[in-house]
Amino acid sequence: MEGRRSVMSAGSLAAAAGQGNAISLQSLEGSWLGLSQYQATFAYAWSLAAIESIVQNGGMSDVSRLLGQIATSPNTEDALRQSLRSDYNDLQQQTIAYVRAQDLR
């Protein structure tokens, strides 16, 4: 799946979000080894969309800052708060808006 963009999955991601079935970003932490192929594919697409939404809203510097903060923070949400002044809920809403916009293309 390397090299893919979330626009390829935007329709299914937007539909899931519209039905209230968007994957919570917090649930993506940890191992994905127990996920089915479908679940892992969907989790990858949702994660990619979240990163693309960060890039769209703040640029690659935001991604770099977030990665640097993840290395020193006790958890990812703390890293989000420190680096982007955001939390999982904010990023979730930003990602939903992003996939909906991608779906309209």
BATIPA-556940 format. One record per residue: residue number from 1; residue in three letters; x, y, z of N, C-alpha, C, O in turn. Coordinates in nm, 4 decimals. Layout:
node resi->NUM | resn->ala | npx->X | npy->Y | npz->Z | capx->X | capy->Y | capz->Z | cpx->X | cpy->Y | cpz->Z | opx->X | opy->Y | opz->Z
...
***
This chain:
node resi->1 | resn->met | npx->0.0818 | npy->-0.1191 | npz->0.0000 | capx->0.0000 | capy->0.0000 | capz->0.0000 | cpx->0.0865 | cpy->0.1261 | cpz->0.0000 | opx->0.0349 | opy->0.2371 | opz->-0.0127
node resi->2 | resn->glu | npx->0.2162 | npy->0.1090 | npz->0.0140 | capx->0.3052 | capy->0.2239 | capz->0.0163 | cpx->0.2873 | cpy->0.3066 | cpz->-0.1098 | opx->0.2719 | opy->0.2516 | opz->-0.2189
node resi->3 | resn->gly | npx->0.2891 | npy->0.4366 | npz->-0.0956 | capx->0.2736 | capy->0.5247 | capz->-0.2085 | cpx->0.1298 | cpy->0.5619 | cpz->-0.2394 | opx->0.1054 | opy->0.6474 | opz->-0.3245
node resi->4 | resn->arg | npx->0.0357 | npy->0.5006 | npz->-0.1732 | capx->-0.1058 | capy->0.5317 | capz->-0.1964 | cpx->-0.1413 | cpy->0.6626 | cpz->-0.1276 | opx->-0.0735 | opy->0.7060 | opz->-0.0344
node resi->5 | resn->arg | npx->-0.2462 | npy->0.7232 | npz->-0.1741 | capx->-0.3002 | capy->0.8432 | capz->-0.1120 | cpx->-0.4396 | cpy->0.8114 | cpz->-0.0627 | opx->-0.5070 | opy->0.7242 | opz->-0.1176
node resi->6 | resn->ser | npx->-0.4828 | npy->0.8806 | npz->0.0390 | capx->-0.6147 | capy->0.8514 | capz->0.0961 | cpx->-0.7283 | cpy->0.8855 | cpz->0.0013 | opx->-0.8399 | opy->0.8366 | opz->0.0191
node resi->7 | resn->val | npx->-0.7022 | npy->0.9692 | npz->-0.1003 | capx->-0.8076 | capy->1.0022 | capz->-0.1954 | cpx->-0.8600 | cpy->0.8749 | cpz->-0.2613 | opx->-0.9755 | opy->0.8701 | opz->-0.3036
node resi->8 | resn->met | npx->-0.7766 | npy->0.7725 | npz->-0.2701 | capx->-0.8197 | capy->0.6458 | capz->-0.3288 | cpx->-0.9248 | cpy->0.5773 | cpz->-0.2421 | opx->-1.0032 | opy->0.4968 | opz->-0.2923
node resi->9 | resn->ser | npx->-0.9273 | npy->0.6078 | npz->-0.1143 | capx->-1.0222 | capy->0.5482 | capz->-0.0209 | cpx->-1.1196 | cpy->0.6506 | cpz->0.0351 | opx->-1.1974 | opy->0.6192 | opz->0.1251
node resi->10 | resn->ala | npx->-1.1164 | npy->0.7718 | npz->-0.0166 | capx->-1.1953 | capy->0.8806 | capz->0.0418 | cpx->-1.3433 | cpy->0.8484 | cpz->0.0485 | opx->-1.4088 | opy->0.8815 | opz->0.1474
node resi->11 | resn->gly | npx->-1.3970 | npy->0.7851 | npz->-0.0536 | capx->-1.5397 | capy->0.7533 | capz->-0.0543 | cpx->-1.5792 | cpy->0.6638 | cpz->0.0607 | opx->-1.6773 | opy->0.6910 | opz->0.1299
node resi->12 | resn->ser | npx->-1.5030 | npy->0.5560 | npz->0.0820 | capx->-1.5380 | capy->0.4641 | capz->0.1912 | cpx->-1.5094 | cpy->0.5258 | cpz->0.3273 | opx->-1.5826 | opy->0.5002 | opz->0.4229
node resi->13 | resn->leu | npx->-1.4041 | npy->0.6068 | npz->0.3378 | capx->-1.3745 | capy->0.6736 | capz->0.4650 | cpx->-1.4825 | cpy->0.7766 | cpz->0.4981 | opx->-1.5277 | opy->0.7854 | opz->0.6123
node resi->14 | resn->ala | npx->-1.5236 | npy->0.8543 | npz->0.3980 | capx->-1.6279 | capy->0.9544 | capz->0.4200 | cpx->-1.7610 | cpy->0.8875 | cpz->0.4550 | opx->-1.8349 | opy->0.9358 | opz->0.5408
node resi->15 | resn->ala | npx->-1.7907 | npy->0.7763 | npz->0.3879 | capx->-1.9148 | capy->0.7033 | capz->0.4175 | cpx->-1.9130 | cpy->0.6500 | cpz->0.5607 | opx->-2.0126 | opy->0.6600 | opz->0.6323
node resi->16 | resn->ala | npx->-1.8007 | npy->0.5939 | npz->0.6019 | capx->-1.7895 | capy->0.5425 | capz->0.7387 | cpx->-1.8066 | cpy->0.6552 | cpz->0.8395 | opx->-1.8748 | opy->0.6385 | opz->0.9406
node resi->17 | resn->ala | npx->-1.7452 | npy->0.7694 | npz->0.8127 | capx->-1.7584 | capy->0.8840 | capz->0.9029 | cpx->-1.9032 | cpy->0.9320 | cpz->0.9080 | opx->-1.9542 | opy->0.9660 | opz->1.0147
node resi->18 | resn->gly | npx->-1.9685 | npy->0.9346 | npz->0.7926 | capx->-2.1083 | capy->0.9781 | capz->0.7862 | cpx->-2.2027 | cpy->0.8873 | cpz->0.8621 | opx->-2.3069 | opy->0.9310 | opz->0.9110
node resi->19 | resn->gln | npx->-2.1652 | npy->0.7593 | npz->0.8718 | capx->-2.2469 | capy->0.6617 | capz->0.9438 | cpx->-2.2044 | cpy->0.6501 | cpz->1.0900 | opx->-2.2564 | opy->0.5666 | opz->1.1640
node resi->20 | resn->gly | npx->-2.1091 | npy->0.7346 | npz->1.1313 | capx->-2.0599 | capy->0.7284 | capz->1.2683 | cpx->-1.9657 | cpy->0.6118 | cpz->1.2929 | opx->-1.9460 | opy->0.5710 | opz->1.4073
node resi->21 | resn->asn | npx->-1.9071 | npy->0.5577 | npz->1.1860 | capx->-1.8183 | capy->0.4417 | capz->1.1979 | cpx->-1.6722 | cpy->0.4740 | cpz->1.1706 | opx->-1.5935 | opy->0.3847 | opz->1.1393
node resi->22 | resn->ala | npx->-1.6358 | npy->0.6005 | npz->1.1821 | capx->-1.4949 | capy->0.6354 | capz->1.1644 | cpx->-1.4143 | cpy->0.5710 | cpz->1.2764 | opx->-1.4594 | opy->0.5645 | opz->1.3908
node resi->23 | resn->ile | npx->-1.2974 | npy->0.5247 | npz->1.2435 | capx->-1.2094 | capy->0.4627 | capz->1.3430 | cpx->-1.1571 | cpy->0.5715 | cpz->1.4353 | opx->-1.1099 | opy->0.6748 | opz->1.3880
node resi->24 | resn->ser | npx->-1.1646 | npy->0.5502 | npz->1.5658 | capx->-1.1073 | capy->0.6489 | capz->1.6571 | cpx->-0.9557 | cpy->0.6432 | cpz->1.6441 | opx->-0.8964 | opy->0.5356 | opz->1.6366
node resi->25 | resn->leu | npx->-0.8948 | npy->0.7598 | npz->1.6417 | capx->-0.7499 | capy->0.7648 | capz->1.6262 | cpx->-0.6782 | cpy->0.6975 | cpz->1.7426 | opx->-0.5722 | opy->0.6375 | opz->1.7243
node resi->26 | resn->gln | npx->-0.7346 | npy->0.7071 | npz->1.8601 | capx->-0.6731 | capy->0.6435 | capz->1.9763 | cpx->-0.6687 | cpy->0.4923 | cpz->1.9595 | opx->-0.5752 | opy->0.4274 | opz->2.0065
node resi->27 | resn->ser | npx->-0.7684 | npy->0.4357 | npz->1.8932 | capx->-0.7712 | capy->0.2904 | capz->1.8754 | cpx->-0.6633 | cpy->0.2416 | cpz->1.7792 | opx->-0.6360 | opy->0.1218 | opz->1.7723
node resi->28 | resn->leu | npx->-0.6024 | npy->0.3330 | npz->1.7055 | capx->-0.4980 | capy->0.2942 | capz->1.6104 | cpx->-0.3606 | cpy->0.2805 | cpz->1.6758 | opx->-0.2660 | opy->0.2333 | opz->1.6127
node resi->29 | resn->glu | npx->-0.3498 | npy->0.3210 | npz->1.8004 | capx->-0.2234 | capy->0.3039 | capz->1.8718 | cpx->-0.2015 | cpy->0.1561 | cpz->1.9013 | opx->-0.2975 | opy->0.0812 | opz->1.9196
node resi->30 | resn->gly | npx->-0.0779 | npy->0.1150 | npz->1.9060 | capx->-0.0466 | capy->-0.0235 | capz->1.9393 | cpx->-0.0408 | cpy->-0.1121 | cpz->1.8163 | opx->-0.0398 | opy->-0.0645 | opz->1.7028
node resi->31 | resn->ser | npx->-0.0372 | npy->-0.2396 | npz->1.8413 | capx->-0.0192 | capy->-0.3385 | capz->1.7355 | cpx->-0.1450 | cpy->-0.3564 | cpz->1.6518 | opx->-0.2569 | opy->-0.3513 | opz->1.7028
node resi->32 | resn->trp | npx->-0.1244 | npy->-0.3773 | npz->1.5240 | capx->-0.2337 | capy->-0.4068 | capz->1.4326 | cpx->-0.2332 | cpy->-0.5542 | cpz->1.3936 | opx->-0.3092 | opy->-0.5955 | opz->1.3060
node resi->33 | resn->leu | npx->-0.1488 | npy->-0.6327 | npz->1.4576 | capx->-0.1352 | capy->-0.7733 | capz->1.4200 | cpx->-0.2642 | cpy->-0.8523 | cpz->1.4356 | opx->-0.2851 | opy->-0.9490 | opz->1.3624
node resi->34 | resn->gly | npx->-0.3496 | npy->-0.8152 | npz->1.5267 | capx->-0.4743 | capy->-0.8869 | capz->1.5486 | cpx->-0.5873 | cpy->-0.8447 | cpz->1.4551 | opx->-0.6971 | opy->-0.9001 | opz->1.4616
node resi->35 | resn->leu | npx->-0.5613 | npy->-0.7469 | npz->1.3683 | capx->-0.6650 | capy->-0.6993 | capz->1.2776 | cpx->-0.6767 | cpy->-0.7908 | cpz->1.1561 | opx->-0.5783 | opy->-0.8492 | opz->1.1107
node resi->36 | resn->ser | npx->-0.7977 | npy->-0.8020 | npz->1.1051 | capx->-0.8173 | capy->-0.8739 | capz->0.9794 | cpx->-0.7557 | cpy->-0.7904 | cpz->0.8671 | opx->-0.7202 | opy->-0.6744 | opz->0.8880
node resi->37 | resn->gln | npx->-0.7433 | npy->-0.8484 | npz->0.7499 | capx->-0.6874 | capy->-0.7748 | capz->0.6364 | cpx->-0.7730 | cpy->-0.6519 | cpz->0.6062 | opx->-0.7200 | opy->-0.5437 | opz->0.5811
node resi->38 | resn->tyr | npx->-0.9047 | npy->-0.6687 | npz->0.6085 | capx->-0.9945 | capy->-0.5553 | capz->0.5835 | cpx->-0.9750 | cpy->-0.4467 | cpz->0.6890 | opx->-0.9634 | opy->-0.3289 | opz->0.6552
node resi->39 | resn->gln | npx->-0.9715 | npy->-0.4854 | npz->0.8161 | capx->-0.9552 | capy->-0.3885 | capz->0.9245 | cpx->-0.8213 | cpy->-0.3159 | cpz->0.9138 | opx->-0.8143 | opy->-0.1946 | opz->0.9336
node resi->40 | resn->ala | npx->-0.7156 | npy->-0.3897 | npz->0.8826 | capx->-0.5829 | capy->-0.3285 | capz->0.8701 | cpx->-0.5785 | cpy->-0.2323 | cpz->0.7516 | opx->-0.5191 | opy->-0.1249 | opz->0.7610
node resi->41 | resn->thr | npx->-0.6405 | npy->-0.2701 | npz->0.6413 | capx->-0.6446 | capy->-0.1830 | capz->0.5237 | cpx->-0.7199 | cpy->-0.0547 | cpz->0.5552 | opx->-0.6771 | opy->0.0541 | opz->0.5166
node resi->42 | resn->phe | npx->-0.8314 | npy->-0.0674 | npz->0.6248 | capx->-0.9106 | capy->0.0497 | capz->0.6622 | cpx->-0.8342 | cpy->0.1359 | cpz->0.7626 | opx->-0.8353 | opy->0.2586 | opz->0.7522
node resi->43 | resn->ala | npx->-0.7684 | npy->0.0733 | npz->0.8592 | capx->-0.6895 | capy->0.1469 | capz->0.9585 | cpx->-0.5757 | cpy->0.2229 | cpz->0.8914 | opx->-0.5480 | opy->0.3375 | opz->0.9269
node resi->44 | resn->tyr | npx->-0.5098 | npy->0.1596 | npz->0.7947 | capx->-0.4021 | capy->0.2255 | capz->0.7213 | cpx->-0.4565 | cpy->0.3480 | cpz->0.6473 | opx->-0.3975 | opy->0.4558 | opz->0.6533
node resi->45 | resn->ala | npx->-0.5685 | npy->0.3310 | npz->0.5782 | capx->-0.6269 | capy->0.4412 | capz->0.5010 | cpx->-0.6669 | cpy->0.5565 | cpz->0.5931 | opx->-0.6461 | opy->0.6732 | opz->0.5601
node resi->46 | resn->trp | npx->-0.7242 | npy->0.5229 | npz->0.7082 | capx->-0.7663 | capy->0.6276 | capz->0.8022 | cpx->-0.6445 | cpy->0.7002 | cpz->0.8598 | opx->-0.6456 | opy->0.8226 | opz->0.8734
node resi->47 | resn->ser | npx->-0.5403 | npy->0.6252 | npz->0.8934 | capx->-0.4167 | capy->0.6853 | capz->0.9456 | cpx->-0.3526 | cpy->0.7763 | cpz->0.8419 | opx->-0.3072 | opy->0.8862 | opz->0.8737
node resi->48 | resn->leu | npx->-0.3494 | npy->0.7297 | npz->0.7182 | capx->-0.2930 | capy->0.8099 | capz->0.6097 | cpx->-0.3717 | cpy->0.9394 | cpz->0.5922 | opx->-0.3131 | opy->1.0462 | opz->0.5741
node resi->49 | resn->ala | npx->-0.5026 | npy->0.9299 | npz->0.5977 | capx->-0.5862 | capy->1.0497 | capz->0.5851 | cpx->-0.5586 | cpy->1.1476 | cpz->0.6990 | opx->-0.5564 | opy->1.2688 | opz->0.6771
node resi->50 | resn->ala | npx->-0.5377 | npy->1.0967 | npz->0.8193 | capx->-0.5075 | capy->1.1843 | capz->0.9334 | cpx->-0.3765 | cpy->1.2595 | cpz->0.9095 | opx->-0.3682 | opy->1.3797 | opz->0.9349
node resi->51 | resn->ile | npx->-0.2749 | npy->1.1891 | npz->0.8610 | capx->-0.1460 | capy->1.2539 | capz->0.8341 | cpx->-0.1600 | cpy->1.3542 | cpz->0.7201 | opx->-0.1072 | opy->1.4651 | opz->0.7280
node resi->52 | resn->glu | npx->-0.2304 | npy->1.3159 | npz->0.6150 | capx->-0.2503 | capy->1.4088 | capz->0.5038 | cpx->-0.3255 | cpy->1.5338 | cpz->0.5496 | opx->-0.2977 | opy->1.6436 | opz->0.5014
node resi->53 | resn->ser | npx->-0.4199 | npy->1.5182 | npz->0.6415 | capx->-0.4932 | capy->1.6352 | capz->0.6908 | cpx->-0.4018 | cpy->1.7266 | cpz->0.7718 | opx->-0.4160 | opy->1.8489 | opz->0.7681
node resi->54 | resn->ile | npx->-0.3081 | npy->1.6667 | npz->0.8451 | capx->-0.2098 | capy->1.7482 | capz->0.9186 | cpx->-0.1231 | cpy->1.8252 | cpz->0.8202 | opx->-0.0986 | opy->1.9443 | opz->0.8390
node resi->55 | resn->val | npx->-0.0768 | npy->1.7582 | npz->0.7161 | capx->0.0070 | capy->1.8235 | capz->0.6145 | cpx->-0.0703 | cpy->1.9362 | cpz->0.5467 | opx->-0.0170 | opy->2.0453 | opz->0.5263
node resi->56 | resn->gln | npx->-0.1960 | npy->1.9096 | npz->0.5118 | capx->-0.2764 | capy->2.0110 | capz->0.4443 | cpx->-0.2972 | cpy->2.1337 | cpz->0.5327 | opx->-0.2945 | opy->2.2470 | opz->0.4847
node resi->57 | resn->asn | npx->-0.3180 | npy->2.1103 | npz->0.6615 | capx->-0.3476 | capy->2.2216 | capz->0.7518 | cpx->-0.2252 | cpy->2.2947 | cpz->0.8034 | opx->-0.2322 | opy->2.4144 | opz->0.8312
node resi->58 | resn->gly | npx->-0.1128 | npy->2.2247 | npz->0.8166 | capx->0.0034 | capy->2.2908 | capz->0.8748 | cpx->0.1355 | cpy->2.2633 | cpz->0.8063 | opx->0.2371 | opy->2.3240 | opz->0.8404
node resi->59 | resn->gly | npx->0.1354 | npy->2.1732 | npz->0.7107 | capx->0.2584 | capy->2.1430 | capz->0.6385 | cpx->0.3381 | cpy->2.0303 | cpz->0.7025 | opx->0.3057 | opy->1.9820 | opz->0.8110
node resi->60 | resn->met | npx->0.4420 | npy->1.9904 | npz->0.6330 | capx->0.5281 | capy->1.8816 | capz->0.6810 | cpx->0.5979 | cpy->1.9178 | cpz->0.8116 | opx->0.6361 | opy->1.8296 | opz->0.8886
node resi->61 | resn->ser | npx->0.6142 | npy->2.0463 | npz->0.8361 | capx->0.6777 | capy->2.0861 | capz->0.9621 | cpx->0.5934 | cpy->2.0415 | cpz->1.0815 | opx->0.6482 | opy->2.0081 | opz->1.1865
node resi->62 | resn->asp | npx->0.4609 | npy->2.0408 | npz->1.0666 | capx->0.3747 | capy->1.9923 | capz->1.1744 | cpx->0.3949 | cpy->1.8424 | cpz->1.1972 | opx->0.3967 | opy->1.7960 | opz->1.3112
node resi->63 | resn->val | npx->0.4101 | npy->1.7678 | npz->1.0886 | capx->0.4346 | capy->1.6235 | capz->1.1015 | cpx->0.5690 | cpy->1.6005 | cpz->1.1696 | opx->0.5794 | opy->1.5163 | opz->1.2588
node resi->64 | resn->ser | npx->0.6706 | npy->1.6736 | npz->1.1293 | capx->0.8031 | capy->1.6600 | capz->1.1911 | cpx->0.7990 | cpy->1.6943 | cpz->1.3396 | opx->0.8567 | opy->1.6239 | opz->1.4224
node resi->65 | resn->arg | npx->0.7305 | npy->1.8027 | npz->1.3716 | capx->0.7188 | capy->1.8436 | capz->1.5120 | cpx->0.6446 | cpy->1.7373 | cpz->1.5926 | opx->0.6836 | opy->1.7064 | opz->1.7052
node resi->66 | resn->leu | npx->0.5372 | npy->1.6808 | npz->1.5353 | capx->0.4608 | capy->1.5761 | capz->1.6028 | cpx->0.5469 | cpy->1.4525 | cpz->1.6258 | opx->0.5464 | opy->1.3964 | opz->1.7354
node resi->67 | resn->leu | npx->0.6200 | npy->1.4098 | npz->1.5249 | capx->0.7062 | capy->1.2920 | capz->1.5406 | cpx->0.8124 | cpy->1.3142 | cpz->1.6470 | opx->0.8411 | opy->1.2245 | opz->1.7263
node resi->68 | resn->gly | npx->0.8702 | npy->1.4321 | npz->1.6488 | capx->0.9691 | capy->1.4632 | capz->1.7522 | cpx->0.9084 | cpy->1.4595 | cpz->1.8906 | opx->0.9716 | opy->1.4128 | opz->1.9853
node resi->69 | resn->gln | npx->0.7870 | npy->1.5083 | npz->1.9028 | capx->0.7199 | capy->1.5106 | capz->2.0328 | cpx->0.6778 | cpy->1.3704 | cpz->2.0763 | opx->0.6802 | opy->1.3394 | opz->2.1954
node resi->70 | resn->ile | npx->0.6395 | npy->1.2859 | npz->1.9813 | capx->0.6017 | capy->1.1477 | capz->2.0143 | cpx->0.7176 | cpy->1.0760 | cpz->2.0816 | opx->0.6973 | opy->0.9939 | opz->2.1710
node resi->71 | resn->ala | npx->0.8389 | npy->1.1072 | npz->2.0385 | capx->0.9577 | capy->1.0417 | capz->2.0944 | cpx->0.9778 | cpy->1.0737 | cpz->2.2420 | opx->1.0411 | opy->0.9962 | opz->2.3137
node resi->72 | resn->thr | npx->0.9254 | npy->1.1856 | npz->2.2880 | capx->0.9508 | capy->1.2263 | capz->2.4265 | cpx->0.8258 | cpy->1.2339 | cpz->2.5137 | opx->0.8367 | opy->1.2535 | opz->2.6347
node resi->73 | resn->ser | npx->0.7084 | npy->1.2190 | npz->2.4549 | capx->0.5845 | capy->1.2291 | capz->2.5316 | cpx->0.5408 | cpy->1.0928 | cpz->2.5835 | opx->0.5746 | opy->0.9898 | opz->2.5252
node resi->74 | resn->pro | npx->0.4653 | npy->1.0923 | npz->2.6938 | capx->0.4184 | capy->0.9652 | capz->2.7486 | cpx->0.3185 | cpy->0.8935 | cpz->2.6584 | opx->0.3077 | opy->0.7710 | opz->2.6639
node resi->75 | resn->asn | npx->0.2451 | npy->0.9681 | npz->2.5751 | capx->0.1521 | capy->0.9056 | capz->2.4812 | cpx->0.1293 | cpy->0.9986 | cpz->2.3630 | opx->0.1697 | opy->1.1149 | opz->2.3650
node resi->76 | resn->thr | npx->0.0642 | npy->0.9459 | npz->2.2605 | capx->0.0478 | capy->1.0209 | capz->2.1366 | cpx->-0.0421 | cpy->1.1421 | cpz->2.1531 | opx->-0.0168 | opy->1.2463 | opz->2.0926
node resi->77 | resn->glu | npx->-0.1459 | npy->1.1306 | npz->2.2337 | capx->-0.2340 | capy->1.2463 | capz->2.2500 | cpx->-0.1610 | cpy->1.3611 | cpz->2.3187 | opx->-0.1825 | opy->1.4773 | opz->2.2840
node resi->78 | resn->asp | npx->-0.0757 | npy->1.3306 | npz->2.4149 | capx->0.0056 | capy->1.4360 | capz->2.4758 | cpx->0.0963 | cpy->1.5006 | cpz->2.3714 | opx->0.1157 | opy->1.6221 | opz->2.3715
node resi->79 | resn->ala | npx->0.1514 | npy->1.4186 | npz->2.2830 | capx->0.2363 | capy->1.4714 | capz->2.1758 | cpx->0.1557 | cpy->1.5630 | cpz->2.0842 | opx->0.2055 | opy->1.6669 | opz->2.0407
node resi->80 | resn->leu | npx->0.0318 | npy->1.5250 | npz->2.0549 | capx->-0.0556 | capy->1.6113 | capz->1.9742 | cpx->-0.0785 | cpy->1.7451 | cpz->2.0429 | opx->-0.0712 | opy->1.8506 | opz->1.9798
node resi->81 | resn->arg | npx->-0.1062 | npy->1.7397 | npz->2.1715 | capx->-0.1316 | capy->1.8633 | capz->2.2464 | cpx->-0.0085 | cpy->1.9539 | cpz->2.2458 | opx->-0.0192 | opy->2.0750 | opz->2.2260
node resi->82 | resn->gln | npx->0.1087 | npy->1.8935 | npz->2.2677 | capx->0.2314 | capy->1.9714 | capz->2.2752 | cpx->0.2741 | cpy->2.0282 | cpz->2.1398 | opx->0.3187 | opy->2.1426 | opz->2.1315
node resi->83 | resn->ser | npx->0.2607 | npy->1.9494 | npz->2.0352 | capx->0.3141 | capy->1.9918 | capz->1.9060 | cpx->0.2132 | cpy->2.0660 | cpz->1.8183 | opx->0.2504 | opy->2.1591 | opz->1.7468
node resi->84 | resn->leu | npx->0.0871 | npy->2.0262 | npz->1.8231 | capx->-0.0127 | capy->2.0849 | capz->1.7335 | cpx->-0.1223 | cpy->2.1616 | cpz->1.8059 | opx->-0.2118 | opy->2.2177 | opz->1.7428
node resi->85 | resn->arg | npx->-0.1149 | npy->2.1638 | npz->1.9394 | capx->-0.2200 | capy->2.2293 | capz->2.0189 | cpx->-0.3562 | cpy->2.1706 | cpz->1.9834 | opx->-0.4541 | opy->2.2430 | opz->1.9651
node resi->86 | resn->ser | npx->-0.3601 | npy->2.0398 | npz->1.9743 | capx->-0.4779 | capy->1.9663 | capz->1.9308 | cpx->-0.4910 | cpy->1.8408 | cpz->2.0156 | opx->-0.3979 | opy->1.8053 | opz->2.0879
node resi->87 | resn->asp | npx->-0.6032 | npy->1.7741 | npz->2.0079 | capx->-0.6194 | capy->1.6445 | capz->2.0730 | cpx->-0.6809 | cpy->1.5476 | cpz->1.9726 | opx->-0.7051 | opy->1.5839 | opz->1.8575
node resi->88 | resn->tyr | npx->-0.7062 | npy->1.4238 | npz->2.0164 | capx->-0.7614 | capy->1.3251 | capz->1.9247 | cpx->-0.8940 | cpy->1.3694 | cpz->1.8643 | opx->-0.9176 | opy->1.3486 | opz->1.7453
node resi->89 | resn->asn | npx->-0.9801 | npy->1.4297 | npz->1.9442 | capx->-1.1093 | capy->1.4728 | capz->1.8932 | cpx->-1.0922 | cpy->1.5786 | cpz->1.7841 | opx->-1.1571 | opy->1.5719 | opz->1.6798
node resi->90 | resn->asp | npx->-1.0047 | npy->1.6763 | npz->1.8086 | capx->-0.9792 | capy->1.7800 | capz->1.7077 | cpx->-0.9250 | cpy->1.7187 | cpz->1.5793 | opx->-0.9708 | opy->1.7517 | opz->1.4699
node resi->91 | resn->leu | npx->-0.8273 | npy->1.6293 | npz->1.5928 | capx->-0.7683 | capy->1.5668 | capz->1.4749 | cpx->-0.8694 | cpy->1.4772 | cpz->1.4038 | opx->-0.8699 | opy->1.4692 | opz->1.2810
node resi->92 | resn->gln | npx->-0.9541 | npy->1.4104 | npz->1.4800 | capx->-1.0588 | capy->1.3257 | capz->1.4206 | cpx->-1.1516 | cpy->1.4111 | cpz->1.3340 | opx->-1.1818 | opy->1.3745 | opz->1.2204
node resi->93 | resn->gln | npx->-1.1963 | npy->1.5237 | npz->1.3871 | capx->-1.2861 | capy->1.6123 | capz->1.3125 | cpx->-1.2161 | cpy->1.6710 | cpz->1.1898 | opx->-1.2768 | opy->1.6832 | opz->1.0834
node resi->94 | resn->gln | npx->-1.0893 | npy->1.7069 | npz->1.2046 | capx->-1.0104 | capy->1.7593 | capz->1.0930 | cpx->-0.9964 | cpy->1.6537 | cpz->0.9839 | opx->-1.0056 | opy->1.6848 | opz->0.8652
node resi->95 | resn->thr | npx->-0.9739 | npy->1.5281 | npz->1.0247 | capx->-0.9581 | capy->1.4187 | capz->0.9287 | cpx->-1.0892 | cpy->1.3898 | cpz->0.8566 | opx->-1.0896 | opy->1.3660 | opz->0.7358
node resi->96 | resn->ile | npx->-1.1996 | npy->1.3916 | npz->0.9292 | capx->-1.3304 | capy->1.3703 | capz->0.8662 | cpx->-1.3561 | cpy->1.4788 | cpz->0.7615 | opx->-1.3998 | opy->1.4490 | opz->0.6504
node resi->97 | resn->ala | npx->-1.3293 | npy->1.6033 | npz->0.7966 | capx->-1.3476 | capy->1.7129 | capz->0.7007 | cpx->-1.2573 | cpy->1.6926 | cpz->0.5793 | opx->-1.2982 | opy->1.7184 | opz->0.4660
node resi->98 | resn->tyr | npx->-1.1365 | npy->1.6472 | npz->0.6026 | capx->-1.0415 | capy->1.6244 | capz->0.4934 | cpx->-1.0916 | cpy->1.5146 | cpz->0.3995 | opx->-1.0901 | opy->1.5332 | opz->0.2778
node resi->99 | resn->val | npx->-1.1358 | npy->1.4011 | npz->0.4531 | capx->-1.1797 | capy->1.2923 | capz->0.3641 | cpx->-1.3080 | cpy->1.3294 | cpz->0.2909 | opx->-1.3289 | opy->1.2875 | opz->0.1770
node resi->100 | resn->arg | npx->-1.3922 | npy->1.4061 | npz->0.3540 | capx->-1.5135 | capy->1.4518 | capz->0.2844 | cpx->-1.4762 | cpy->1.5425 | cpz->0.1669 | opx->-1.5348 | opy->1.5316 | opz->0.0592
node resi->101 | resn->ala | npx->-1.3804 | npy->1.6308 | npz->0.1869 | capx->-1.3353 | capy->1.7175 | capz->0.0780 | cpx->-1.2697 | cpy->1.6367 | cpz->-0.0330 | opx->-1.2879 | opy->1.6671 | opz->-0.1509
node resi->102 | resn->gln | npx->-1.1931 | npy->1.5332 | npz->0.0038 | capx->-1.1286 | capy->1.4481 | capz->-0.0961 | cpx->-1.2334 | cpy->1.3694 | cpz->-0.1746 | opx->-1.2164 | opy->1.3448 | opz->-0.2940
node resi->103 | resn->asp | npx->-1.3401 | npy->1.3307 | npz->-0.1085 | capx->-1.4457 | capy->1.2526 | capz->-0.1733 | cpx->-1.5194 | cpy->1.3356 | cpz->-0.2778 | opx->-1.5755 | opy->1.2799 | opz->-0.3722
node resi->104 | resn->leu | npx->-1.5200 | npy->1.4663 | npz->-0.2625 | capx->-1.5909 | capy->1.5531 | capz->-0.3557 | cpx->-1.5114 | cpy->1.5774 | cpz->-0.4838 | opx->-1.5667 | opy->1.6271 | opz->-0.5818
node resi->105 | resn->arg | npx->-1.3838 | npy->1.5435 | npz->-0.4844 | capx->-1.2987 | capy->1.5644 | capz->-0.6017 | cpx->-1.3309 | cpy->1.4720 | cpz->-0.7130 | opx->-1.2675 | opy->1.4777 | opz->-0.8184
***
